[in-house]
């Protein structure tokens, strides 16, 4: 458990990160989703939750935004829980595709989507979630999200869901093509509704940081003590986040940053550091990959300046430890 001195050091470190990145990034922003979010370009929230339950939050950490693609992490986790590792792997792979998240490409050798972090794979993972009908399947996903976040108020934004359903021809087309190839079955529109309902759940950076900490703590929420995911499945979920979680930047991310993460075009970014903490960032300005510019910048600092790359020598980490004066900024 961090000492009071360590807590103060972490607070100072994240305040420095927040202040630095709040003034940077505009020159790297290439778009907003939806475009109307341009009017809220200054929104910026960040939160950290330690595996002992300690939290540090700054800025717009309580601003609620839609999960969008971050929900794929937790849909996949529930698919693993409902079907087991091998059965799930037969239906959806774990290989980075190198293609955009909405691409119509598949692992033709194994006749399955490449991974559950792209739309095709998320749609198959959604189909693997058990439940008698649409309502039950959505309820099971939302209940799980509440356990991860420790927030019983999480719910689907029904207005947003209606908008998503009205403009999702591409996902429906992907579904029909996969059904023609034997990758998915059942009522495709119902399945799309379940998937988009999960994407339409609104969360805050504070919620997401706790969800990341739950994964970091072996599937148990460090604040409530509730189990959200059996420990045997946590490794698989975090590994897929590491390899496939950052759209077309996934390989570069694993190489340069080395922190398991999942982004969303809503401007959210979820991070989990096994055994240590979960973190989340919200800032709507997106780079060319569809990732939050400020979120990416902070994660690069966590990796390079604070030594949190997964494969770095633990002795290199200065997160929670006093640093020397005059830390250089590029």
N, C-alpha and C positions, 0 to 999 in steps of 0.2 A: 504494500500500500504506500503511495507517495506520502512523504512527510509534508508538513506545512511549508517548509522551505522549497521543496520540489514543486509543490502546487503553485507557489508564487513565481517560480522560475518558468514553469509552463505557461502561466498566465501572461508573463512578460513576453515570452517568445511568440505566442499567438497574437498578442497585441501588436508586436512589431510586424509580423507577417501581414496582419490585417491592414495596418496603416500603409505598408509599402504597396501592397497589391491593390488597395482601394484607389490609388492614384495612377495605376498603370493598366494597360491592356486595350485601350480604345483603338490603338493603331493595329491591333492584331484581330479585332473582331470583324468577321466577315458576314454575320447574319444573326437573326433572332428568330425564335420559334415560340409562338406565332410572331409574325412581324410586328404586331401591336406591342410586344414586350420591349421594343426599342424605347418606348416612352418611360420604361422603368429600368433603363440601363444602369442607373446608379444603385439599384438594389444589390446588396452584397451581405450574405450571412455566412457564418462559419461556426461549427460546433465540434467539440471533442468529448467523447465519453470513455473514461478509463474502465478497465475490466473490474475495478473495485467500486464502480458507480459514480466516481467523481466526474463532474461535468464542467467544461469551460465553453462559454458561448459569447459571440460578439456580433454586432451589427444586426442584420435582418434575420436572425436565427430562428425567429418565430413566425416568419412569413410563410404561408402555406402555398405550395406549388404542386402541380401534378407529377406523379412519379415517372410517368412515361416509361422509357426503357429500363429504368432501375428496377421496375417490378419484375423484369425477367429473371433476376437473381432469385427472387423468392418464389416465383412460379416453378422454376427449375428445382429449387429445394423441396417443394411440396411434391413434385413429380417423383423425385428420388425417394421421398418418404413413402409415397403411395405404391410405388412399383419396384423399388429396389434398384441397386446400381446397374446390374447387368441388363435387366429388362429395359431400363431407361436408355442405356447406352446403345442398345439395338435399334432404338427409334430415333435418337438424336445424338450426334457425335460431339466431340470436344476439340476439334481442330479449328484454329483460326482460319477464316475464309479468305481474308485479304480483300474482300469485296464490301461495298456499302451495306448497311444494315438491312436495307429493303431490297437487296439484289435477288434476282430469280435464278440462283445457281445452287447446285446440290452436290453432295458427295455421291457421285454416280457409282463408285465402286461398291459402297455399302448401302446405297439406296436410302439415304437419310439426309436431313439438313446437316450442315457442317457443325454447328454448335447452337446452344440455346440462347445465346446473347444476340443473335440476329433474328429478324422477324420470322423467317421460315421455321427456325428451330424453336422459337418461343411459342409459335402456334401449335407445333407438335407437342411440346412440353405441356401446354395448356390442356390439350386433348387428353393427356395422361393423368390430369388431376381428377380424382374420383368425385362422384356426386350424382344424385338422381336426376337433376335437371339444372338449368342455367342458374337459377336462384341459389341452389344449394352449393354449386361449385364456386360461384362468386363469394358466397358467405364464408366458405371454408378458406378461401384465399385472404379475404379481409380479416377474418379472425386470426389467421397466422400473422398478418402484418401487424395487428394490434399487439400480439405477443412479443414480436421482435422489438417494437417501439415502446412497449409498456404504456401505450396510449389507447384506451378503449373508445376514444372518440373518432378514430380514423374511419372514414367512410368514402364511398364512391360519390364523386361529383356528377350527378345525373345529367345536368345540363352539358357538361363537358363530354360525357359519354355519348349523348345524342349527337353532338357535333362530330365526334370521332367516327361514329357509325355512318354518318352521312357522307363522309369523304374518305372511305377506306376501300375503294375498289381494288387497289393494288394488293392489299393483304388478302382480299377475297380471291383475287386471281391467283395469287401464290397458293392459296389453300386448294383451289380447284385443280391446279396443276399437280400439287402433291397428291391429291386424291387419285388422279389419273395414273400416278406412278406407284400407288399403293403405300404411300408414306403416312397417310392420315385417313380417317374414316369418320362416319357420323355426320351430324348436321353441322355444316361448315359455318353458317351464319351464327348459330348458337355458340360455337366455339370461339368465333371472332368476338362476339359480345362479351364472353367471359374474359378473354385476353384484354380487350379495350377497357373493360370495367376495372381491371387491375391497374392499367396505365392511368386511369382517371382518378385514382385515389390521391388526395392531396396530403402532403406531409410537410414538415418543416425540417430545416437543417438539424434542429435539436432531436427530432424524431429519428432522422436518418443516422445521426451519429450513434444513437443508442442501438439502432438496428445493426450497424457495423460492429459495435461493441459486443452485441449478442453473438455474432459470428466469431469474433475474436475470442470470446469466452467459451468456446466449445458448444455453441448453440443455446446457452442459457442467458437470459436477460440479467445483466449484472445489477440492475436496480430493483426489479421485482422478484428475481429469483426463479421466474417461470421458464420452463424449457420450451423453446420455440422450434428447435430442430435437434433430433437425436445426433449425438456427437459423431457417429460413424459417417454421416453425410456431409459434415461441415467441411472436411478437407476437400471433397470433390467440388463443392460450391465455390470455395475460395480459390481453388486452382483454376477453375474456368473463368472466374473474374480476372485473375492475373493474366491469363492467356488471351482472353477474348472480350474483355469488358469495355474497351475504349474505341469501338468502331474500327475504322481503317488505320488508326494509330496504335493498335494493340501491340504489335511486335516492337515498335519503337518505344512504347510505354514500358513494356517489360524489361527492355534493355537499358533504357536511360533512367527510368523512375523506379521500377521494381517494387511497386506497392500495389497489392490487389485492389482494384477499383472498378466501379461501373458508373458510366455517365448517362445523361439523358439530354435530349434536345430542349427540354424545359429549363436547362441551366443548372440542374442538380448534378452533384458528383458524390458518390458513396465510396468510402475507403474503409478497409479493415486491416489491422495489423495484428495477426494472431498472437494471443497471449498478452497484448499490450492495450490497444484501444481501437475504437471506431471513430471515424471523423466524417464530416459532411460539409459541403460547400454549396452555396447557391449564388449564382450570378448569371444573368440571362445572355450576356454576350458570348457568341459561339465562334470557335475557330473553323478552319476549313474541313475538319473532321466531324464537326457537330458537337465538340466538347467545350465546356465552359472555359473561357480564356483565363479568368482569375482562378478558377478551381485547379486548372492544370498548372498554372504558375506556382501556386502554393504547394502543390504536391511535389513539384520539381525542387522547391526549396526544402521541403521536408526530407527529400531523398539526398540531395547533394550537399546542402548546408548543415543539416541536422543528422545526416548519416543513417536515414531510415530505409534505405534500399534493402529489400529482403535478403539479398545475398552479400551485403556488406559485412565486414567484421563488426560484431556487436560493440566492440570497443570504440568504433568510430562514432557511435551515436552520441549526440550532445543534447537530445531532446529530454528536457527535465533536468539538465545539468548546466551549471553556470558556464558561459562561454567567455573567452578572452575579449578584450576591448577591440574596437575598430574592425568589426566584421565587414568584409568587403561586399559591396553591391555593384553588380554589373549594370 
